């Protein structure tokens, strides 16, 4: 027979507190990878103020569009995990 007490109610929170840092590490590595894989429109001169506006605006198609949406999804998941971590700690 199992006794229901305060510890049983807090068991999921303890599990979540133990797993959440690892989830955040995985999400951060995935987010960094997704950001690095995206193509930048500006060349090196654009970083120093060169007038290269035509290459910065283009329509995303195919894999680039998918990677863009994956990056947004991963960033939203990371922010949600950070908020959950803040609330339970």
DRENTORKOL-3810 file (N, C-alpha, C; in nm, 4 decimals):
REM DRENTORKOL-3810
@n.u->0.0840; n.v->-0.1170; n.w->0.0000; ca.u->0.0000; ca.v->0.0000; ca.w->0.0000; c.u->0.0891; c.v->0.1241; c.w->0.0000
@n.u->0.0510; n.v->0.2189; n.w->-0.0802; ca.u->0.1317; ca.v->0.3383; ca.w->-0.0988; c.u->0.0692; c.v->0.4558; c.w->-0.0252
@n.u->0.1501; n.v->0.5285; n.w->0.0475; ca.u->0.1006; ca.v->0.6446; ca.w->0.1213; c.u->0.1163; c.v->0.7687; c.w->0.0342
@n.u->0.0116; n.v->0.8491; n.w->0.0309; ca.u->0.0154; ca.v->0.9734; ca.w->-0.0452; c.u->0.0447; c.v->1.0874; c.w->0.0501
@n.u->0.1543; n.v->1.1506; n.w->0.0295; ca.u->0.1933; ca.v->1.2611; ca.w->0.1163; c.u->0.2447; c.v->1.3773; c.w->0.0334
@n.u->0.3064; n.v->1.4695; n.w->0.1002; ca.u->0.3590; ca.v->1.5878; ca.w->0.0323; c.u->0.4714; c.v->1.5509; c.w->-0.0640
@n.u->0.5474; n.v->1.4461; n.w->-0.0328; ca.u->0.6580; ca.v->1.4071; ca.w->-0.1201; c.u->0.6068; c.v->1.3562; c.w->-0.2535
@n.u->0.4967; n.v->1.2814; n.w->-0.2530; ca.u->0.4430; ca.v->1.2289; ca.w->-0.3786; c.u->0.3944; c.v->1.3394; c.w->-0.4703
@n.u->0.3443; n.v->1.4464; n.w->-0.4137; ca.u->0.2976; ca.v->1.5582; ca.w->-0.4963; c.u->0.4152; c.v->1.6354; c.w->-0.5557
@n.u->0.5278; n.v->1.6349; n.w->-0.4872; ca.u->0.6441; ca.v->1.7098; ca.w->-0.5339; c.u->0.7379; c.v->1.6259; c.w->-0.6202
@n.u->0.7123; n.v->1.4964; n.w->-0.6330; ca.u->0.8015; ca.v->1.4102; ca.w->-0.7100; c.u->0.8147; c.v->1.4527; c.w->-0.8556
@n.u->0.7055; n.v->1.4886; n.w->-0.9244; ca.u->0.7237; ca.v->1.5352; ca.w->-1.0630; c.u->0.8060; c.v->1.6631; c.w->-1.0728
@n.u->0.7927; n.v->1.7518; n.w->-0.9757; ca.u->0.8717; ca.v->1.8751; ca.w->-0.9774; c.u->1.0202; c.v->1.8452; c.w->-0.9584
@n.u->1.0500; n.v->1.7495; n.w->-0.8718; ca.u->1.1897; ca.v->1.7123; ca.w->-0.8511; c.u->1.2502; c.v->1.6509; c.w->-0.9761
@n.u->1.1709; n.v->1.5681; n.w->-1.0435; ca.u->1.2168; ca.v->1.5093; ca.w->-1.1691; c.u->1.2399; c.v->1.6181; c.w->-1.2732
@n.u->1.1468; n.v->1.7135; n.w->-1.2796; ca.u->1.1574; ca.v->1.8218; ca.w->-1.3768; c.u->1.2784; c.v->1.9103; c.w->-1.3469
@n.u->1.3032; n.v->1.9360; n.w->-1.2189; ca.u->1.4207; ca.v->2.0151; ca.w->-1.1821; c.u->1.5505; c.v->1.9427; c.w->-1.2154
@n.u->1.5484; n.v->1.8110; n.w->-1.2135; ca.u->1.6684; ca.v->1.7354; ca.w->-1.2461; c.u->1.6935; c.v->1.7238; c.w->-1.3954
@n.u->1.5876; n.v->1.7194; n.w->-1.4745; ca.u->1.5991; ca.v->1.6982; ca.w->-1.6188; c.u->1.6094; c.v->1.8294; c.w->-1.6956
@n.u->1.5471; n.v->1.9349; n.w->-1.6450; ca.u->1.5380; ca.v->2.0605; ca.w->-1.7189; c.u->1.6728; c.v->2.1221; c.w->-1.7574
@n.u->1.7751; n.v->2.1186; n.w->-1.6740; ca.u->1.9043; ca.v->2.1735; ca.w->-1.7190; c.u->1.9615; c.v->2.1006; c.w->-1.8412
@n.u->1.9430; n.v->1.9695; n.w->-1.8465; ca.u->1.9919; ca.v->1.8942; ca.w->-1.9626; c.u->1.9104; c.v->1.9269; c.w->-2.0878
@n.u->1.7807; n.v->1.9462; n.w->-2.0704; ca.u->1.6958; ca.v->1.9857; ca.w->-2.1833; c.u->1.7393; c.v->2.1220; c.w->-2.2352
@n.u->1.7700; n.v->2.2137; n.w->-2.1444; ca.u->1.8135; ca.v->2.3463; ca.w->-2.1860; c.u->1.9489; c.v->2.3423; c.w->-2.2569
@n.u->2.0383; n.v->2.2561; n.w->-2.2136; ca.u->2.1680; ca.v->2.2429; ca.w->-2.2802; c.u->2.1499; c.v->2.1911; c.w->-2.4224
@n.u->2.0659; n.v->2.0883; n.w->-2.4381; ca.u->2.0414; ca.v->2.0328; ca.w->-2.5716; c.u->1.9751; c.v->2.1373; c.w->-2.6610
@n.u->1.8753; n.v->2.2082; n.w->-2.6080; ca.u->1.8088; ca.v->2.3111; ca.w->-2.6875; c.u->1.9043; c.v->2.4243; c.w->-2.7250
@n.u->1.9935; n.v->2.4621; n.w->-2.6351; ca.u->2.0863; ca.v->2.5699; ca.w->-2.6671; c.u->2.1854; c.v->2.5283; c.w->-2.7749
@n.u->2.2327; n.v->2.4033; n.w->-2.7694; ca.u->2.3250; ca.v->2.3554; ca.w->-2.8730; c.u->2.2532; c.v->2.3487; c.w->-3.0084
@n.u->2.1286; n.v->2.2998; n.w->-3.0077; ca.u->2.0513; ca.v->2.2944; ca.w->-3.1324; c.u->2.0244; c.v->2.4344; c.w->-3.1864
@n.u->1.9956; n.v->2.5289; n.w->-3.0975; ca.u->1.9697; ca.v->2.6657; ca.w->-3.1408; c.u->2.0948; c.v->2.7303; c.w->-3.1999
@n.u->2.2077; n.v->2.7090; n.w->-3.1377; ca.u->2.3330; ca.v->2.7626; ca.w->-3.1919; c.u->2.3610; c.v->2.7021; c.w->-3.3293
@n.u->2.3421; n.v->2.5710; n.w->-3.3424; ca.u->2.3634; ca.v->2.5061; ca.w->-3.4716; c.u->2.2696; c.v->2.5568; c.w->-3.5793
@n.u->2.1430; n.v->2.5768; n.w->-3.5444; ca.u->2.0462; ca.v->2.6260; ca.w->-3.6423; c.u->2.0778; c.v->2.7686; c.w->-3.6844
@n.u->2.1242; n.v->2.8501; n.w->-3.5923; ca.u->2.1590; ca.v->2.9885; ca.w->-3.6267; c.u->2.2843; c.v->2.9926; c.w->-3.7136
@n.u->2.3817; n.v->2.9102; n.w->-3.6822; ca.u->2.5059; ca.v->2.9097; ca.w->-3.7594; c.u->2.4821; c.v->2.8577; c.w->-3.9013
@n.u->2.3905; n.v->2.7622; n.w->-3.9167; ca.u->2.3636; ca.v->2.7066; ca.w->-4.0486; c.u->2.2904; c.v->2.8027; c.w->-4.1414
@n.u->2.2250; n.v->2.9033; n.w->-4.0862; ca.u->2.1515; ca.v->2.9958; ca.w->-4.1720; c.u->2.2477; c.v->3.0827; c.w->-4.2510
@n.u->2.2108; n.v->3.1068; n.w->-4.3737; ca.u->2.2941; ca.v->3.1869; ca.w->-4.4618; c.u->2.2738; c.v->3.3342; c.w->-4.4318
@n.u->2.3828; n.v->3.4079; n.w->-4.4223; ca.u->2.3704; ca.v->3.5524; ca.w->-4.4045; c.u->2.3687; c.v->3.6181; c.w->-4.5410
@n.u->2.2862; n.v->3.7209; n.w->-4.5537; ca.u->2.2743; ca.v->3.7884; ca.w->-4.6814; c.u->2.3852; c.v->3.8873; c.w->-4.7066
@n.u->2.4436; n.v->3.9418; n.w->-4.6029; ca.u->2.5462; ca.v->4.0443; ca.w->-4.6210; c.u->2.6837; c.v->3.9810; c.w->-4.6238
@n.u->2.7702; n.v->4.0417; n.w->-4.7004; ca.u->2.9087; ca.v->3.9958; ca.w->-4.7033; c.u->2.9842; c.v->4.0608; c.w->-4.5877
@n.u->3.1143; n.v->4.0423; n.w->-4.5833; ca.u->3.1943; ca.v->4.0988; ca.w->-4.4753; c.u->3.1885; c.v->4.2507; c.w->-4.4763
@n.u->3.1775; n.v->4.3092; n.w->-4.5939; ca.u->3.1678; ca.v->4.4548; ca.w->-4.6024; c.u->3.0410; c.v->4.5081; c.w->-4.5384
@n.u->2.9346; n.v->4.4290; n.w->-4.5374; ca.u->2.8100; ca.v->4.4715; ca.w->-4.4748; c.u->2.8222; c.v->4.4854; c.w->-4.3243
@n.u->2.9134; n.v->4.4141; n.w->-4.2658; ca.u->2.9334; ca.v->4.4246; ca.w->-4.1218; c.u->2.9986; c.v->4.5571; c.w->-4.0842
@n.u->3.0699; n.v->4.6179; n.w->-4.1790; ca.u->3.1392; ca.v->4.7434; ca.w->-4.1516; c.u->3.0716; c.v->4.8628; c.w->-4.2155
@n.u->2.9451; n.v->4.8482; n.w->-4.2540; ca.u->2.8696; ca.v->4.9615; ca.w->-4.3036; c.u->2.8687; c.v->4.9794; c.w->-4.4535
@n.u->2.9142; n.v->4.8826; n.w->-4.5285; ca.u->2.9106; ca.v->4.8954; ca.w->-4.6735; c.u->2.7660; c.v->4.8895; c.w->-4.7222
@n.u->2.7398; n.v->4.9517; n.w->-4.8345; ca.u->2.6046; ca.v->4.9600; ca.w->-4.8877; c.u->2.5759; c.v->4.8374; c.w->-4.9736
@n.u->2.5269; n.v->4.7316; n.w->-4.9117; ca.u->2.5007; ca.v->4.6069; ca.w->-4.9824; c.u->2.3596; c.v->4.5592; c.w->-4.9468
@n.u->2.2602; n.v->4.6431; n.w->-4.9777; ca.u->2.1238; ca.v->4.6123; ca.w->-4.9359; c.u->2.0567; c.v->4.5076; c.w->-5.0229
@n.u->2.0959; n.v->4.4944; n.w->-5.1466; ca.u->2.0256; ca.v->4.4033; ca.w->-5.2373; c.u->2.0418; c.v->4.2572; c.w->-5.1982
@n.u->2.1530; n.v->4.2211; n.w->-5.1368; ca.u->2.1740; ca.v->4.0812; ca.w->-5.1011; c.u->2.1089; c.v->4.0454; c.w->-4.9682
@n.u->2.0630; n.v->4.1430; n.w->-4.8912; ca.u->2.0054; ca.v->4.1163; ca.w->-4.7597; c.u->1.8597; c.v->4.0763; c.w->-4.7629
@n.u->1.7902; n.v->4.1068; n.w->-4.8700; ca.u->1.6478; ca.v->4.0796; ca.w->-4.8782; c.u->1.6213; c.v->3.9770; c.w->-4.9866
@n.u->1.5722; n.v->3.8626; n.w->-4.9458; ca.u->1.5387; ca.v->3.7587; ca.w->-5.0420; c.u->1.4282; c.v->3.6718; c.w->-4.9842
@n.u->1.3647; n.v->3.5964; n.w->-5.0687; ca.u->1.2585; ca.v->3.5068; ca.w->-5.0247; c.u->1.3190; c.v->3.3736; c.w->-4.9841
@n.u->1.2797; n.v->3.3258; n.w->-4.8670; ca.u->1.3292; ca.v->3.1956; ca.w->-4.8213; c.u->1.2511; c.v->3.0859; c.w->-4.8919
@n.u->1.3241; n.v->2.9874; n.w->-4.9406; ca.u->1.2609; ca.v->2.8760; ca.w->-5.0108; c.u->1.3255; c.v->2.7460; c.w->-4.9682
@n.u->1.2468; n.v->2.6399; n.w->-4.9709; ca.u->1.2988; ca.v->2.5057; ca.w->-4.9492; c.u->1.3564; c.v->2.4846; c.w->-4.8110
@n.u->1.4788; n.v->2.4332; n.w->-4.8090; ca.u->1.5457; ca.v->2.3987; ca.w->-4.6836; c.u->1.5728; c.v->2.5225; c.w->-4.5985
@n.u->1.5996; n.v->2.6340; n.w->-4.6627; ca.u->1.6257; ca.v->2.7567; ca.w->-4.5878; c.u->1.5017; c.v->2.8017; c.w->-4.5100
@n.u->1.3847; n.v->2.7883; n.w->-4.5705; ca.u->1.2599; ca.v->2.8235; ca.w->-4.5034; c.u->1.2315; c.v->2.7275; c.w->-4.3884
@n.u->1.2572; n.v->2.5978; n.w->-4.4108; ca.u->1.2383; ca.v->2.4983; ca.w->-4.3058; c.u->1.3326; c.v->2.5244; c.w->-4.1895
@n.u->1.4577; n.v->2.5543; n.w->-4.2187; ca.u->1.5551; ca.v->2.5838; ca.w->-4.1143; c.u->1.5167; c.v->2.7093; c.w->-4.0365
@n.u->1.4590; n.v->2.8064; n.w->-4.1047; ca.u->1.4122; ca.v->2.9293; ca.w->-4.0400; c.u->1.3019; c.v->2.8976; c.w->-3.9393
@n.u->1.2039; n.v->2.8154; n.w->-3.9806; ca.u->1.0945; ca.v->2.7795; ca.w->-3.8895; c.u->1.1425; c.v->2.6882; c.w->-3.7759
@n.u->1.2383; n.v->2.6023; n.w->-3.8033; ca.u->1.2953; ca.v->2.5170; ca.w->-3.6985; c.u->1.3683; c.v->2.6034; c.w->-3.5953
@n.u->1.4395; n.v->2.7052; n.w->-3.6417; ca.u->1.5099; ca.v->2.7951; ca.w->-3.5513; c.u->1.4114; c.v->2.8686; c.w->-3.4608
@n.u->1.3011; n.v->2.9152; n.w->-3.5166; ca.u->1.1994; ca.v->2.9834; ca.w->-3.4365; c.u->1.1395; c.v->2.8881; c.w->-3.3345
@n.u->1.1105; n.v->2.7648; n.w->-3.3753; ca.u->1.0509; ca.v->2.6664; ca.w->-3.2854; c.u->1.1464; c.v->2.6331; c.w->-3.1704
@n.u->1.2726; n.v->2.6116; n.w->-3.2024; ca.u->1.3707; ca.v->2.5794; ca.w->-3.0984; c.u->1.3864; c.v->2.6973; c.w->-3.0019
@n.u->1.3857; n.v->2.8188; n.w->-3.0542; ca.u->1.4006; ca.v->2.9348; ca.w->-2.9659; c.u->1.2802; c.v->2.9513; c.w->-2.8739
@n.u->1.1603; n.v->2.9250; n.w->-2.9239; ca.u->1.0406; ca.v->2.9317; ca.w->-2.8393; c.u->1.0463; c.v->2.8237; c.w->-2.7318
@n.u->1.0884; n.v->2.7023; n.w->-2.7687; ca.u->1.1013; ca.v->2.5951; ca.w->-2.6697; c.u->1.2058; c.v->2.6293; c.w->-2.5634
@n.u->1.3151; n.v->2.6916; n.w->-2.6053; ca.u->1.4187; ca.v->2.7305; ca.w->-2.5097; c.u->1.3672; c.v->2.8361; c.w->-2.4128
@n.u->1.2951; n.v->2.9342; n.w->-2.4634; ca.u->1.2405; ca.v->3.0386; ca.w->-2.3769; c.u->1.1380; c.v->2.9791; c.w->-2.2802
@n.u->1.0528; n.v->2.8889; n.w->-2.3288; ca.u->0.9558; ca.v->2.8235; ca.w->-2.2409; c.u->1.0242; c.v->2.7406; c.w->-2.1325
@n.u->1.1293; n.v->2.6697; n.w->-2.1683; ca.u->1.2006; ca.v->2.5906; ca.w->-2.0679; c.u->1.2674; c.v->2.6814; c.w->-1.9654
@n.u->1.3173; n.v->2.7967; n.w->-2.0083; ca.u->1.3778; ca.v->2.8910; ca.w->-1.9136; c.u->1.2721; c.v->2.9482; c.w->-1.8196
@n.u->1.1528; n.v->2.9779; n.w->-1.8715; ca.u->1.0462; ca.v->3.0282; ca.w->-1.7864; c.u->0.9982; c.v->2.9227; c.w->-1.6873
@n.u->0.9876; n.v->2.7993; n.w->-1.7333; ca.u->0.9480; ca.v->2.6900; ca.w->-1.6434; c.u->1.0527; c.v->2.6710; c.w->-1.5345
@n.u->1.1779; n.v->2.6779; n.w->-1.5720; ca.u->1.2861; ca.v->2.6651; ca.w->-1.4748; c.u->1.2802; c.v->2.7784; c.w->-1.3717
@n.u->1.2480; n.v->2.8977; n.w->-1.4166; ca.u->1.2362; ca.v->3.0105; ca.w->-1.3271; c.u->1.1191; c.v->2.9932; c.w->-1.2306
@n.u->1.0080; n.v->2.9412; n.w->-1.2810; ca.u->0.8900; ca.v->2.9251; ca.w->-1.1974; c.u->0.9023; c.v->2.8147; c.w->-1.0939
@n.u->0.9722; n.v->2.7067; n.w->-1.1273; ca.u->0.9796; ca.v->2.5943; ca.w->-1.0335; c.u->1.0965; c.v->2.6062; c.w->-0.9363
@n.u->1.1885; n.v->2.6976; n.w->-0.9621; ca.u->1.3021; ca.v->2.7086; ca.w->-0.8701; c.u->1.2791; c.v->2.8140; c.w->-0.7643
END
